[in-house]
């Protein structure tokens, strides 16, 4: 066959130099075959990209759904928030490191002392951030705690305009104001009224949730200062740093509280460490390589929405009309502000 193909191409070339009408037709046919071959290659590439995009989307959605259930798991774990955060960082970091070793992953990007210091610092902030978030789950509903935590995009927008001198557009200002007003409705603190989620208006839970959002905003801002660092490498360093900073905190301030653990509790702790941290981060970072930044930003809101729905179904947490309005305002404002 290769010989016939070569002869055919030579024949086409010899006739096209002539003046015969049949030769011209034959050359046109040859060109059509080449064009069809190119089209088939393009179609194969498009189909491959679509398959990769579908797989990346499935991984992203799965990671967001996993993140959305952590508040529910926390409710059934009798450990202190500090101990749970420590175990989460340790197990999550170990699993992710093992995952990268099994896949033969090699990082070729060098990292200086400044970047390393900022990553360790951000990891320490993540550890404290987890404590505040877990405490928020203890003192208020999962939905309220999650929505307080999702004030982070608004905090980052406002802080970036001050720290990095990023332009604060009118759209972002309006979104920030709407998110803040929504937070007032969600928190339940309206003068003369008690609104929000289930009418509880628990101040401690709201403050813990907002504190967690503030700390996570600091992590996001520090990551901007770090610049381009491999996401897997960054996450492993941050997870182990979170566990490292919490160890002396536990030794100084708390008892381990391991005597209260049952077999079910141990299983749930392992799930939080491996599934909600190691696997979830592996899925998330594996997905973002094949998706656009805007798609990632929009689909990340599956996390709070699923948390609200599942907390209502599993924990039977009620949501008032004011709380639902506030939730729409917070999440809607965050999505619009990140849409570009």
N, C-alpha and C positions, 0 to 999 in steps of 0.2 A: 503493500500500500504506500509506503513512503516514496518509492520509486515512481509510482503512478502519479502521486500528488506533485512531485517535482516536474515530471514530464508535462503535466497539465498546466502548471504555472508557466513553464517555458513556452508551451504552445500558445497560451494566452498572450504572452509578451511578444512572441513573433508575429502574431496576427494583428495585434494592435498597431504595430509599426506599418502594416500594410494598409490598403484602402478598401478592403472588402467589407460589405455591410454585415455579413455573418460574423466576421471577426469582432466588430464593434459590439454586436449583441452578446457574443460570448464573453467579452471582457466585462460588460455590464453584469452578466450573470456571476462572474467570478467576484466582482466587487460586492454583489449582494450576499454571496456566501460569507465573505469576510465580515460584512456588517452584521449578519445574523450571528456569527461567532462572537463578535464583540458584545452584541446585545445579550447573548446568553451569559457571558461573563458578568456583565453588569447586573443582570437579574439574579444571578447566584450570589453576588456580593450583597445586593439589597436584601435578599431572603436571609442571608447570614446575619446581617445587621439587625434585621427584625427579630430573629431568634435571640440574638444577644441582648437586644433591648427588652424583649419580653422576660428573659431570664433575670436581667438586672432589675427590672421593675418588680418581679416576684420576690427577689431577695430584699429589696428596699421595703416593700409592704410587709414582708414577714418580720423584718427587724423592728419596724414601727409597732406592729401588733404585739411583739414580745415586750418592747419597752412599755407599752400601754398597760400591761398586766402587773408590773412590778409593785404598784401600790396595793393591789389585792393580795399578792403573796406576802407583803410586809405585815398585813393585818394578822396573819396566822403564824408569825414567827415570834416567839417570846424572848428574843434577844434584845439587848439595848441597841439603840440606833448606831452608837459608836462601834460596837462589836460587829454588827451586821455590815456596816460600811467597810470595816477592816477585812472581814472575810470575803466580801464581794471583790475588793481590790486585789487581794492575794490570789483567790481562785480564778478570777477573770484574767489577770495578768499571766498566771501560769498556763492557763488553757490557751490563750492567744499565742503565747510564746511557743508552746508545743505544737499548735496548729501550723505556725510558720515553719517550724523545723521539719515537720512531716512533709509539707509541701515543697521543701527545698528552697524556701524563699531566701534570697540574698539581697541585702540592701547595699547599694553601691554609692549612696549619697553620704558624704562626710558631714559631721556636725561639730561646730565649734563649741567652746566653753559657754559662750553667751547663750546660744540656743539651748544647750543642755541645762543650764541653770534655769532658764525660763520654763522649760518643760517640767523640770522637777518642781518648781514653784507652782505651776498650774496644776500639776498632779496633787500637790498638797491641798490646794484650794478645792479640787474635786472631792477629796476625802471629806473635808469639812462640809462641803455642799451636800454630800450624800447624807450626812448626819442630820442636817437641817431639814432636808426633804423627807427623810424617814420619820422625823419628829412631826412634821406637818401631817403626814398620813395618820399619826397617832392621835392628833388633837382635833382634826377636822375631817370632813369627807374626802375621799380620794379625788373626786371631781374638783372640789375647791382647791385642794393642795396642788393638783395638776395645773389648773388654770392660773393660780398664783405663780407657779414655776414658769409658765409660758408668757409671763411678762418680760422674760429675758430679751426677746427681740427688740422690744420697745426701749429697754434700758440700754442695750447695745447701740441703738440708733442715736439716742440722746448723748451717750458717753462718747461715741465716735466723733461727733461733731465738736466736742470739747478737746478730746485727746489728740485725735488725728486730723482735726480741722476738716473733716469731711462735710461736704455741702448738705445742709439740712433743708430739703425742699419743702414746699408748702404741703405736698401730699404726705410726706413723712410726719410733718408737724400735726396735721389733721388726724392721721392714723394713731399717733402717740396719744393725743387727747382722747380719742374714742376708746383706746385700750385702757387708759387710766379711769375713764368714766365706767367702763365695763367692769374694771376691777372693784370699783366702789359697790356696784350691784352684786357682784359675786361674793364679796367679803361679808355682805349683810349689814354694813354699817352706813345706814342712811338716817340722818337726823329725824328722830321721831318714829322710825319704823325699823323693823327687823326683817330683812329680806334675805336674798342669797340662797344657798343650797340647804334646803331643809329648814331654813329659818334659824339655824344654830348660831351663826355669826360668831364663831369661835375665834377670839382675837389671837390666841397663841398659835393656832394652826395657820392662820393667815400670815402672821408675822414670820413664822418659820418658813413658809412657802416663799414669801417675798425675799427673805434672807437667802434662801437657796438660789433664787433667780438672780439676785445681785452677785453672789459668788460665781455662778456659772457665767454670768456676763463678764466677770473679770477674767475667767478662763478663756472665753472667746477673744477678748481684747489682747490677752497675752499671746494667744496663738497667732494673732495678726502680727505681733512683734517678732514672733519666731520666724515667720516666713515659710518658705518651701522646705518642708521636712516630710519624709515618707510617713503617711498616715498610720501604718501599722507600727512602725518604730515609735512614733510619737505616742500612740495609745498604750503600748507596752510600758514605756517609761512612766507615763502618767498614772497608770493603774498601780504599778509597784510603788510609786512615790506616794500615792494616796494611802496605801497600806502602811508604808513606812512612817508617815507622819502620825497615823492613828495609833500605832503601837505604844509609844510613850504616853499618849493621851489616855489610853485604856489602863495602863499600869498605874498612872497617877490618880485618875479620877473615878475609875469604875471597877466593879467586880466583873469577872468574865460572864457569870450568869449561865454557865453551861449546864448546871445541875437541873435547870428547868427544861432542857431539851428532851423531846421524845424522838422516836424513830421518824415520825412524820415531820417534825420540826427540822431534824438534820437533813432530811431529803429536800425540804423547801429551801433551806439555806444553800445547799449544793446547787439547786436549780437557779437561785438568784445569782450565785457566783459564776456558774458555767453558762447557763442558758441566757439569762438577762444581761450578762456582761460579755463573756468570751465569745459565745456564738452570735449574739446580737451584733456586736461590733464587727465580727468577721463578715457577717452578711451585709452590714451597712457599708463597710469600706470596699467590699467586693462588688457592690452595686453601683457606687458613685462613679466608677471609671467608665461605665457605658451609658450614663444618663446626663442630661443637661442640668445645670445648676438650678434653673427655675423649676424643673420637674421635681428635683430633690427637695427644694424648699416647700413646694406645695404638698407633696405626698408625706412630708414629715409630720403634717398635722393629723395624720391617721393616729398617731400616738395619743394626743389628748382626747380626741373624739372617741377612740376605742376605750380609753380609760373611763370616760364619763358613762358610756353605754354599759360597759361591763360592771362598773361599780353599782349601777342601778339594778342590773339583772342579778348579780351574784350577791352583793352586799345589801341590796334593797335600800340604797341611799336615794332619798327623794330629791327632787330639783324643782324649785319654785319658778314661776314665770319670770321673776326678776333675775334669778340666777341664770336661767336659760338665755335671757336677753343679754346679760353681761358676758356669758360664754361666747355668744355669737359676735359680740362687739370686740372681745379680746382676740379671738382666733381670726376673725375677718380682717381686723385692722393689721394684724401681724402678716397675714397672707398678702394683703394688698401692698403693704410697705416693702415686702420682699420680692414683689413681682416685677420690680424694675421701674 
